[in-house]
Amino acid sequence: MTTSTTTTCRVALYADDPISRAGISAALERRGELTVVDEGAPGDVAVLLAQEIDERTQQQARQLHRGGSCSVVVVVAHIDDQGLLAAVEAGVCGVLRRSEATPDRLSAAIRDARAGNGSMPSDLLGRLMRQVTHLQDRVLGPNGMHLNGLSDREVEVLRLVADGFATGEIAAQLAYSERTIKNIIQDITSRLHLRNRSHAVAYALRQGII
């Protein structure tokens, strides 16, 4: 006799409106693979119900994301371009409009979030891509920055590190002092939470930066 097991996904549901919370909780609980836990309890995915991506919602999403214990899905009544960028910046991996958040769609977004994938309606994705392009072309690019947060100078230093050049050799090639090169590498590893220069090179290669 063959038995199959389904791993239960724990969903932490955050909502100011108790009626909405009760309704969504009941809909999710009907899914055998989803279990709603109390706010603040350990969960695999956090679902935030909000009217819009305001400062409070951003802060809450950011805290949950930085805690590293769960992925975050936001269900909002209204969202504009600024709110969409704010949600992404806060670490949200799934966005749904309340008017479109059927049990099937919300469950799918939760499963995607648990798997580490992002999800949002196609029109919101298109708006996000336009915002990102605008940010790169009008703000970051003219200031020598990239979407990954690295400057042209930092990318060049990492490229030379990857090519096997020592600190003194990099300094000579770029006409900087050795202290400046060391500071650049330290800034990169600290800002991106990397362990050392080798880890920084591996990160840059994975991200397609170099």
N, C-alpha and C positions, 0 to 999 in steps of 0.2 A: 504494500500500500504506500503510495507516494503522498507526502504532505507538502504544502507550500506555505511559506511564511512571508508576510509583508511587514517591512520595517515601518513602524509608526512614526510619523512626523509630528513633533510637538509644536503647536502654534501658540505663541503669546499674542493675545489680542488686546490692543490698546484703543479705547474709545471713551470719549466724554459722555456720549449719549448712551445710557443703559439699555434703551430699547433697541437701538441699532446693534449694540454689542450682543444682546441676547439673541437677536435674529440671525446674525452672522455666525455666532457660536453654534446655534442649533443646526444651521445649514452645513457647517463644516464637520460637525460631529457625526452627521449622517454618512460622511465619507469614512469608511472603515480605516483608512490609512492616516487620518488626521485626528489629532487629539488637542483640544484647546486647553491651555493651562492658564493659571492666574497671572495677572500683570506682575512683572518682576521675577516670576519663576523661570528657571532655565528652559529655553525653547530652542528649536532648530531654526524657526523662522518667526520673525515678529511682524505682525500686521498692524499698521497704524491707520485709524480712521480719522479723517480731518476734513474740514471745509476747504482748506487751501494749504499750500506749502508756506506757512508763515514761520516766523522766527522760532516759535515754540516747537512746531513740528520738526523743523530742521535740527534743533538742539536735541530733541528726543531721538531722532533717527541717527544723528551723529554719535550720541552716547552709546546706543545699541550697537552700531557698526564698529566703533572703536573698542567696545568690550570684546569683540571677536567671537562671541558665543553664538551669534545667529545672524542670518541675513534679514534684510528689511524690505517689506513690501508696503507701499502707501496706497490707500484708497481715498481719493479726494473728490469733492463735489466740483471744484473749479480749479483749473491750473492754467497759468499763462507761461510764456517763454522764460520769464525770470524765475518762476517757481520750478520749472522743469530743470533748469540749470542748477538751482539751489538743491533740489532733490538729489541730483547726481553727485554734486559736490559733498553732500552729507553722507554719501555712501549707500543710498537707496538703490536696490537692484531691480525692483519691480514697481511699476506705476499703473494704476487702474482708475478710471473714472467711476464714481459711484453709480452713475446711470448705466454703466456697462458691466458692473461687477456681479455677474450672475455666479451662482455657486460653481458652475463648471469653469468659468474663466478665472475666478479667484483661486480655485483649487489648482488649476494649471499654473498660475503665477507662483503659488506657494511651492509647488513641486520644482519649478524652474529655479526658484531662489535657493531651495535646499541643495540643488545640484550645482549651484554656483553660476547659474546662467541669468542673464537679465531678460526682462520682458516689459513691453509697453505697447499700446496701440500703435499701428503703423503710422498714423498721422502725427502722433507725438514723437515718434522716432525720427520722422522727416524734419520736424521742427527742431529737434535736438541737434541733428546733423548740421542744419543751417546755422544754428547758434554757435556750434563748435567751429565751423568754418569761418564765421565772422570773427570769432574770438582770436583764432590763429592769424587771420589775414590783417585785421585792423588793430589788434592789441599786442599779441605776443610777438608776431613776426617782426614788426617795426622796432621792437625792443630786444631783438636777438634771442627770444625765448621760444620754447616749444611746448606743446601740450603736456609733455612728460615733466615739465618743470625745470628742465635743464637748459642752460644757456649755450650758445654756440661755442664759447670758450670751454665750458665743462665737457661738452661732447667731444671736442678736439683732444682734450686731456685724456679722456677715457679711451679714445681711439688709439692714442699713442701708448697708453698703458697696455692695451690689448695687443699692440704690436711688439711688446716686450721691452720697451725703452725704460730705463731707470729714471728716477726723479730728476737727477742732474741733466740727463740727456733731453728730457722733455722741457726742462727749464731753458736749455740752450736753444732748442728748436723754436720755442714760442717767445723767446726773449723775455722771460720772467725769471724771478729769483726762485731758488729751490723752496724757500719758505712759502712763496705764493702757490707753487704747485702742490705742496703738502696741504696747505689750507684749502685749496680747491677740492682735493680728494676727500679731505676730512668733512667739508661742508656737504659734499654729495652723499657720503655714507651716512652722515648724521641725519640729513633731511629726508632721505629715502629709507632710513632704518635698515641699512646694510651693514654687514659685519666688518668688511675690510675691502681693500682695493680689488681683490679677486672677485669678491661677491658683487662689487659694483660693475665690473666688466661683464660678469655673467648676466646681471640684470639688463645692462645695455644691449647685449646680444639678443636676449629673449624678447626685448621690447622693439627690436629692429632699429635701435638708435644708431648703432655702429655696424 
